[in-house]
Amino acid sequence: MVRVSRVLLRDARVGINKTLSEILVCPLSKQPLRVCEESGSLISDAIGVSYPVVDGIPSLVPKDGKILATDDIEKPDSDVALDSANKEYPSVGQSLSTDALFFCKSKWKITVN
Amino acid sequence: MASLHFLLRPSSNPNPLALPSRSRPVRCANERQALFSRIAPVYDNLNDFLSLGQHRIWKRMAVSWSRAKRGDDVLDLCCGSGDLAFLLSERVGSDGKVIGFDFSREQLLVASSRQHLLLKACYKNIEWIEGDATKLPFSDCSFDAITMGYGLRNVLDRCKAMQEMFRVLKPGSRVSILDFNKSSKPFITSIQGWMIDNVVVPVATGYGLADEYAYLKSSVQEFLTGKELEKLALETGFSDAKHYEIGGGIMGNLVAKR
């Protein structure tokens, strides 16, 4: 009997494999993450935060997350990626504390400009 | 002595990346992260030398207690340079998956380099993730086993870390937490202190890391005893918790079942 190993498809541009990207969630909201191939990051649409992938290692440290502008959230990958690549956003750690930001955005749907 | 970690307490240190002196405890998460990043290049060598290779045996015991088996999805928290992750990888095989998780990118880069150098086919099932042990980026009930080697003692909010471990464990699965044993026996405490003062720190001094390793004694003293660890696990919600003393009582391993 042939045992079939799990096939880990690596996205060369983002640098993480497909299986890994499917099991990861946002460390703050615990909601699924979306792979943004253009910016090489993992996007949490639930709270509008982007987490970088560097050298194939996802950095899911809450304080290192970048807050996305409202119009970048829930957009198709290409649009979000272009905006994310061209703009500099405050990090989650530099603006509101990570937990406060998550609380505000989830409770009152505050828009981050 | 085996791998060395340092306890941090909440602080108002204005210069979190400054080299801590022996008179000032290592505080805040940033200092701790910087500390582990500084020792990353010599971490493995010092572990081997200071423990005379014994840490390898203790880590194998920790993996065995986790009950990880072929095909499992497992998580190694505070993975450092990957010792436990590599052992788990051999145990779960290519049908399983190992996540090595740490807050130090430098340690993860060492782990990743070792993974590529070691060339074993099963090691391809390991993925490395940088993150916070108190805010795990995994869904509930994701893992068949969790290991944590010399990590819990260094997490600021141990309760939160235990809660997160409980959350991401599948029901009926185990977490195996290896660390220095905070012994209630004065003799063991004396031995630990003597070895740190007279072996660990002098050796670390040769690497220019005396201060980084000098905090081990206080961090062990401020850690929880085996009974306290069992209590913490049960209060977190684990259905069973047992702490085993190993290495002559110098080390300990908590096994908790969800």
Contacts between the chains, C-beta under 8 A, distances in Angstrom:
chain1	res1	chain2	res2	distance
A	3	B	95	6.8
A	5	B	94	4.6
A	5	B	95	6.0
A	6	B	94	7.5
A	6	B	95	6.5
A	6	B	97	7.1
A	6	B	125	7.7
A	8	B	124	7.5
A	8	B	125	8.0
A	16	B	127	7.5
A	17	B	127	7.0
A	19	B	97	7.3
A	20	B	127	4.9
A	23	B	138	6.6
A	23	B	139	7.2
A	23	B	142	6.5
A	24	B	129	7.5
A	24	B	137	5.2
A	24	B	138	7.0
A	25	B	137	5.5
A	25	B	138	6.3
A	25	B	139	5.4
A	26	B	137	6.6
A	27	B	131	6.1
A	27	B	132	6.4
A	27	B	135	4.1
A	27	B	136	6.5
A	27	B	137	4.2
A	28	B	135	6.5
A	30	B	139	6.8
A	30	B	140	7.9
A	33	B	137	7.8
A	54	B	105	7.5
A	55	B	109	7.2
A	55	B	112	7.5
A	56	B	112	7.6
A	56	B	128	8.0
A	57	B	105	7.0
A	57	B	108	5.6
A	57	B	109	7.7
A	57	B	112	6.9
A	57	B	128	5.1
A	57	B	129	6.7
A	57	B	130	5.7
A	58	B	129	5.3
A	58	B	130	6.9
A	58	B	131	8.0
A	58	B	137	7.8
A	59	B	105	7.2
A	59	B	130	4.5
A	59	B	131	7.5
A	60	B	129	6.1
A	60	B	130	6.7
A	60	B	131	4.2
A	60	B	132	7.9
A	60	B	137	4.1
A	61	B	103	6.7
A	61	B	130	6.0
A	61	B	131	5.5
A	61	B	132	5.6
A	62	B	132	6.1
A	62	B	135	5.5
A	98	B	135	7.9
